[in-house]
Amino acid sequence: MVSELIDNSNITSNVAREGNLSPAAVCVCCIVRLCAPQRQCPGCGKWKSKQKFARHNRCRECRSSVEQKEDSSDDAPAAAASPPPPLFPSHAGNHAPLPVVQRAAVVTLVKDGQPRGVVAAKVGTSVPAVRRWVQRYEQHGDVEDEPRSGRPHAMDEATDINIAVMARVEPHQSTPKQVKHKLDLDVSARTVRRRLDEAGLFGRVEREEHILDENDLRRRLAFANGYKHWTAADWERVIFSDEKHFTLGRHGKRWVQRPPGEAYNPLYTHAQNENPTLVTIWGCFASHEIGQAEIFLGDLNGKLYRRILEGNLKPTFKKFFPEGQWYFQQDNDPSHTCNLAKTWLHSNGVTVLDFPPWSPDLNPIENVWSVLARAVETHNATNEAELEAAVKAEWEALSPEFLAKLAHSMPKRLKEVIANNGHKTHY
C-alpha cells in the first residue's frame, strides 16, 4: 500500500493542499500519518514541525534570534548612559519570586517604549526576567501567580503581621512556643517559626553584654566624635594595648559519642576545672608590627603594670616612633589608671587617648586576642610551660597585614558608634 502512495503524485498534491503545505514538504509518512504535521514559519520561510511553534506564530529558532537582538539593543543604551535610579530594591540574583508590583512595573515600562535593559535596572531584576513577564502578560493578560498545588497557608496575613509585631515588641519573650501561647494560635510552633523566619526574625542565642548607661553612651559618642576626622594614617601612629587570660584545656562545647540514656555516665562526662592553670599576656601593637609582650602569673596591679610599661612599652615606642608624635591606647582597668601608672606615663611623655569605658569594640587588639585564643587552643597544651610557649609562639606569628587591617578599621568603628548613638557595634 505504501508503494502505491509513493507512485501516486495526485494523492500527495491533495494532502498538501488540504494541510496548507507545500507538495515538496509532504512525505509518505505524513500521508499515512506516521510523522508530525508541518507548517511554514513566516520568519525564516522553512517548513518545520508544528511542535516547533508552541502556540507562537514563529518557530523556536526565529523567536530566539529575535530575543537576542532585542536584548543586545536594549543593553546598549543602558551601558552607554548612566544607570537609571532604581525604583525598587534590587531583585537580581534573588531566588524568591519577583513581587507582583515589580512585575506590573516591568510591563508598564516596556509598553511605554523603554528598553528592556533600562527597565531591568529600574525595577531591580534581570533582562531575561523582563522578557519573561512581558511574554506572560501578552499570553495571559495578567502577571499574577498561577494557582499552585499543595497545602494552603495555615494563617492569614493579619496573623502573620501580629506574630512579627509581637516578636519585635518583645524580642526576649518571643520564642515560637511563647508566641503560639500568647496569641492563642491553633498552629504548631514550627509554623510560627517559619513565619518569624519569613519576617527576618531568626532565633539566636542572646549575648551577655554590659548594659551601657547614659554616661557610658555619652563618653563613647564623645570619643567617636572627637576622633572621627582622623584618617587611617593618623591611626598608624597609635599603639594599642591590653591583657588576655589563657587557661589550659579545651574551651566551648565538648562533643562525645554516647549511646542513648547515658548522658550522666562518668564514661561520657568530664570534671569541672575549678582552679584552672591561668597565664596572662600583656601585649601591644601598631599598624605595621607587633610590639613587645610579657606573660605573667597572678593578678595585675599598679606596681606590676608599671614594670610592664618600663620593660615593654618603652622599648616598643622607641623602636616604632623614634621621633614625632604618637599615641597610646589602654582601657580603664584600675591598674591602668592608678597613680603609679599615671606618673610613669607622664614622666615618659606618653600621650594617652581618652578611651571610653566598656568599649572593647573600639579596641582592635580584642580582635587579636580572638585570633590568638583559637590558635593557642590548637596546641593542646598540657601544662603551664607548654601554654606559655604556645601563647608566645602565636603572638610572634601574627601577620603585619592583619594588624594593619585592624588599625585601619578605626574610622569605620567610630562612624558606626556615631550611627548607633553610642551603642555597641558589630566589631
ZIMOZI-V18367 format. One record per residue. N is the residue number from 1. RES is the residue in one letter. PHI is phi in degrees with one decimal (* if undefined). OMEGA is omega in whole degrees, -180 to 180 (999 if undefined). Layout:
N;RES;PHI;OMEGA / N;RES;PHI;OMEGA
This chain:
1;M;*;179 / 2;V;-62.7;180 / 3;S;-63.4;177 / 4;E;-66.2;178 / 5;L;-65.0;-180 / 6;I;-66.0;-177 / 7;D;-78.9;-175 / 8;N;-95.8;-178 / 9;S;-70.3;180 / 10;N;-64.6;179 / 11;I;-64.6;179 / 12;T;-60.9;-180 / 13;S;-64.5;-180 / 14;N;-64.9;180 / 15;V;-63.1;180 / 16;A;-64.6;-179 / 17;R;-67.1;180 / 18;E;-66.6;-179 / 19;G;-93.2;-179 / 20;N;58.5;-177 / 21;L;-121.0;175 / 22;S;-77.1;178 / 23;P;-57.1;-179 / 24;A;-70.6;-177 / 25;A;-88.3;-178 / 26;V;-97.6;179 / 27;C;-103.0;180 / 28;V;-61.1;-180 / 29;C;-62.5;178 / 30;C;-64.1;-177 / 31;I;-65.5;-179 / 32;V;-93.1;176 / 33;R;59.5;176 / 34;L;-98.5;175 / 35;C;-135.7;-174 / 36;A;-71.4;177 / 37;P;-67.0;-178 / 38;Q;-119.2;174 / 39;R;-146.9;-177 / 40;Q;-91.6;179 / 41;C;-81.1;179 / 42;P;-69.6;-179 / 43;G;-80.0;-178 / 44;C;-100.4;179 / 45;G;76.9;-178 / 46;K;-91.9;176 / 47;W;-89.9;-176 / 48;K;-140.2;179 / 49;S;-62.5;-180 / 50;K;-61.1;178 / 51;Q;-64.9;179 / 52;K;-69.4;-173 / 53;F;-92.3;175 / 54;A;49.0;177 / 55;R;68.4;176 / 56;H;-110.9;180 / 57;N;-75.5;-178 / 58;R;-107.1;-179 / 59;C;-73.3;-176 / 60;R;-61.5;-179 / 61;E;-64.8;179 / 62;C;-67.1;179 / 63;R;-62.3;-179 / 64;S;-63.8;-180 / 65;S;-67.3;180 / 66;V;-67.0;180 / 67;E;-63.7;179 / 68;Q;-63.5;178 / 69;K;-65.4;-180 / 70;E;-65.1;-180 / 71;D;-65.1;-179 / 72;S;-68.2;179 / 73;S;-70.6;179 / 74;D;-71.5;-178 / 75;D;-72.2;-175 / 76;A;-61.7;179 / 77;P;-64.2;-179 / 78;A;-67.0;-179 / 79;A;-75.7;-176 / 80;A;-73.5;-178 / 81;A;-91.0;177 / 82;S;-69.1;-177 / 83;P;-62.8;-179 / 84;P;-71.1;178 / 85;P;-66.7;-178 / 86;P;-70.8;176 / 87;L;-89.3;-178 / 88;F;-137.9;173 / 89;P;-59.7;-177 / 90;S;-59.7;179 / 91;H;-117.6;-179 / 92;A;-66.5;179 / 93;G;83.6;179 / 94;N;-84.1;-178 / 95;H;-80.2;179 / 96;A;-71.4;-180 / 97;P;-62.2;177 / 98;L;-68.8;-180 / 99;P;-57.4;-175 / 100;V;-61.1;-178 / 101;V;-64.3;178 / 102;Q;-75.7;175 / 103;R;-62.8;179 / 104;A;-63.3;178 / 105;A;-64.5;177 / 106;V;-58.0;-178 / 107;V;-64.0;-178 / 108;T;-63.7;-178 / 109;L;-68.5;178 / 110;V;-66.9;178 / 111;K;-65.4;177 / 112;D;-78.2;177 / 113;G;95.4;-179 / 114;Q;-80.0;180 / 115;P;-60.4;-177 / 116;R;-65.6;177 / 117;G;-62.6;178 / 118;V;-68.4;179 / 119;V;-62.1;180 / 120;A;-60.3;-180 / 121;A;-68.5;-178 / 122;K;-69.8;-175 / 123;V;-82.1;-180 / 124;G;84.1;179 / 125;T;-138.4;-178 / 126;S;-103.9;178 / 127;V;-63.1;176 / 128;P;-58.7;178 / 129;A;-67.2;176 / 130;V;-60.7;180 / 131;R;-62.1;-178 / 132;R;-64.4;-177 / 133;W;-77.9;174 / 134;V;-67.3;177 / 135;Q;-62.8;179 / 136;R;-61.1;179 / 137;Y;-65.6;-179 / 138;E;-66.1;-178 / 139;Q;-85.3;-172 / 140;H;-115.1;179 / 141;G;81.2;177 / 142;D;-154.4;180 / 143;V;-125.1;179 / 144;E;-76.9;175 / 145;D;-70.6;176 / 146;E;-75.0;178 / 147;P;-57.3;-179 / 148;R;-113.5;177 / 149;S;-81.6;179 / 150;G;115.4;-177 / 151;R;-69.6;180 / 152;P;-68.4;-180 / 153;H;-61.0;-176 / 154;A;-75.2;-177 / 155;M;-132.2;178 / 156;D;-84.1;-176 / 157;E;-65.2;-180 / 158;A;-63.6;178 / 159;T;-66.8;177 / 160;D;-59.0;180 / 161;I;-65.8;179 / 162;N;-62.0;179 / 163;I;-63.3;-179 / 164;A;-66.3;-180 / 165;V;-63.7;-179 / 166;M;-62.6;-180 / 167;A;-66.2;179 / 168;R;-78.3;-180 / 169;V;-74.8;-179 / 170;E;-125.0;-175 / 171;P;-65.8;-177 / 172;H;-87.9;179 / 173;Q;-125.3;-175 / 174;S;-134.1;170 / 175;T;-69.8;180 / 176;P;-52.5;180 / 177;K;-66.3;179 / 178;Q;-66.7;179 / 179;V;-63.7;179 / 180;K;-59.1;-179 / 181;H;-71.8;-176 / 182;K;-66.9;-179 / 183;L;-92.8;178 / 184;D;54.0;-177 / 185;L;-91.3;178 / 186;D;-94.1;178 / 187;V;-137.5;179 / 188;S;-80.0;176 / 189;A;-63.9;178 / 190;R;-64.9;177 / 191;T;-64.5;177 / 192;V;-62.2;178 / 193;R;-59.7;179 / 194;R;-65.2;179 / 195;R;-64.4;178 / 196;L;-66.3;178 / 197;D;-62.4;179 / 198;E;-63.3;178 / 199;A;-83.5;180 / 200;G;79.4;180 / 201;L;-112.6;-174 / 202;F;-99.7;178 / 203;G;-73.4;-179 / 204;R;-138.1;177 / 205;V;-70.6;-179 / 206;E;-70.8;-179 / 207;R;-86.8;176 / 208;E;-90.9;-180 / 209;E;-138.6;173 / 210;H;-66.5;180 / 211;I;-76.9;-178 / 212;L;-79.4;176 / 213;D;-90.0;-176 / 214;E;-62.2;179 / 215;N;-66.8;178 / 216;D;-62.8;-179 / 217;L;-62.7;-179 / 218;R;-65.3;-179 / 219;R;-71.2;177 / 220;R;-65.9;178 / 221;L;-66.5;179 / 222;A;-63.6;178 / 223;F;-65.4;-178 / 224;A;-64.3;179 / 225;N;-70.2;-179 / 226;G;-69.5;-177 / 227;Y;-116.5;-177 / 228;K;-67.6;180 / 229;H;-88.2;177 / 230;W;-69.4;177 / 231;T;-92.2;177 / 232;A;-60.9;178 / 233;A;-65.9;177 / 234;D;-65.2;-179 / 235;W;-72.9;174 / 236;E;-70.9;179 / 237;R;-96.8;-178 / 238;V;-113.8;171 / 239;I;-103.1;-180 / 240;F;-94.0;-176 / 241;S;-144.5;176 / 242;D;178.3;175 / 243;E;-117.1;179 / 244;K;-145.0;178 / 245;H;-93.2;175 / 246;F;-129.0;179 / 247;T;-123.7;177 / 248;L;-71.3;174 / 249;G;94.0;-179 / 250;R;-83.8;-180 / 251;H;-128.1;-179 / 252;G;82.0;-177 / 253;K;-72.6;175 / 254;R;-110.3;180 / 255;W;-111.9;179 / 256;V;-143.6;178 / 257;Q;-96.9;-176 / 258;R;-139.4;176 / 259;P;-75.5;180 / 260;P;-61.1;176 / 261;G;77.6;-177 / 262;E;-115.3;-174 / 263;A;-60.8;-176 / 264;Y;-106.3;173 / 265;N;-68.7;-179 / 266;P;-54.4;178 / 267;L;-65.2;-174 / 268;Y;-117.0;177 / 269;T;-123.7;176 / 270;H;-132.2;-177 / 271;A;-78.6;176 / 272;Q;-71.7;179 / 273;N;-94.8;-176 / 274;E;-78.5;179 / 275;N;-128.5;-176 / 276;P;-69.3;174 / 277;T;-69.0;-172 / 278;L;-124.7;171 / 279;V;-125.8;-178 / 280;T;-125.5;177 / 281;I;-119.5;167 / 282;W;-101.2;-179 / 283;G;-141.5;177 / 284;C;-147.3;177 / 285;F;-155.2;170 / 286;A;-119.6;-172 / 287;S;-65.1;-173 / 288;H;-109.4;-174 / 289;E;-169.1;173 / 290;I;-75.5;176 / 291;G;-94.5;178 / 292;Q;-72.5;-180 / 293;A;-134.7;178 / 294;E;-137.8;176 / 295;I;-98.4;-179 / 296;F;-142.8;178 / 297;L;-108.6;178 / 298;G;86.3;-177 / 299;D;-86.5;178 / 300;L;-86.8;175 / 301;N;-132.2;-176 / 302;G;-60.8;-179 / 303;K;-64.7;179 / 304;L;-66.5;-179 / 305;Y;-65.6;177 / 306;R;-61.8;178 / 307;R;-65.9;178 / 308;I;-64.8;179 / 309;L;-62.2;-179 / 310;E;-65.3;-175 / 311;G;-88.4;-175 / 312;N;-127.4;-179 / 313;L;-68.0;-176 / 314;K;-60.2;177 / 315;P;-66.3;180 / 316;T;-69.0;-178 / 317;F;-72.6;175 / 318;K;-67.9;178 / 319;K;-78.6;-176 / 320;F;-73.4;-173 / 321;F;-130.9;180 / 322;P;-64.5;177 / 323;E;-150.9;180 / 324;G;89.6;-178 / 325;Q;-75.0;173 / 326;W;-145.7;-174 / 327;Y;-134.3;-179 / 328;F;-120.2;179 / 329;Q;-113.8;173 / 330;Q;-148.1;180 / 331;D;-85.3;-172 / 332;N;-100.9;174 / 333;D;-60.3;-178 / 334;P;-55.5;179 / 335;S;-68.7;180 / 336;H;-80.6;-174 / 337;T;-108.9;179 / 338;C;-72.7;-177 / 339;N;-63.9;179 / 340;L;-61.0;-180 / 341;A;-68.7;180 / 342;K;-59.9;-180 / 343;T;-63.7;-180 / 344;W;-64.0;-179 / 345;L;-62.6;179 / 346;H;-67.7;-178 / 347;S;-66.6;-179 / 348;N;-99.8;174 / 349;G;67.0;-178 / 350;V;-89.7;176 / 351;T;-91.1;-176 / 352;V;-97.7;176 / 353;L;-68.9;179 / 354;D;-79.1;-173 / 355;F;-72.4;-178 / 356;P;-75.8;180 / 357;P;-74.3;177 / 358;W;51.3;-176 / 359;S;-133.6;177 / 360;P;-64.3;179 / 361;D;-71.3;178 / 362;L;-100.6;178 / 363;N;-115.1;-175 / 364;P;-63.6;179 / 365;I;-68.4;175 / 366;E;-61.8;176 / 367;N;-68.7;175 / 368;V;-64.2;180 / 369;W;-62.1;-180 / 370;S;-62.7;178 / 371;V;-66.7;-178 / 372;L;-63.9;-178 / 373;A;-62.5;179 / 374;R;-65.7;-180 / 375;A;-69.5;-179 / 376;V;-65.4;-178 / 377;E;-63.3;179 / 378;T;-68.0;179 / 379;H;-75.6;180 / 380;N;51.5;-180 / 381;A;-62.3;-178 / 382;T;-110.9;178 / 383;N;-148.3;-175 / 384;E;-62.4;-178 / 385;A;-64.0;179 / 386;E;-66.7;179 / 387;L;-65.6;178 / 388;E;-62.3;179 / 389;A;-64.5;180 / 390;A;-66.5;179 / 391;V;-62.1;-180 / 392;K;-63.8;-178 / 393;A;-63.6;-178 / 394;E;-72.6;176 / 395;W;-63.8;-179 / 396;E;-72.1;-178 / 397;A;-88.9;180 / 398;L;-62.1;-175 / 399;S;-85.0;177 / 400;P;-61.0;180 / 401;E;-62.9;178 / 402;F;-64.4;-180 / 403;L;-65.4;179 / 404;A;-64.0;179 / 405;K;-61.8;180 / 406;L;-67.8;-180 / 407;A;-62.5;-179 / 408;H;-74.0;179 / 409;S;-81.8;-176 / 410;M;-59.5;178 / 411;P;-58.4;179 / 412;K;-68.6;178 / 413;R;-62.1;-179 / 414;L;-65.7;179 / 415;K;-62.7;-179 / 416;E;-69.3;176 / 417;V;-62.4;179 / 418;I;-64.3;179 / 419;A;-64.6;-180 / 420;N;-91.9;179 / 421;N;57.0;176 / 422;G;94.0;-178 / 423;H;-76.3;-175 / 424;K;-59.7;179 / 425;T;-110.8;-179 / 426;H;-74.1;179 / 427;Y;-72.9;999
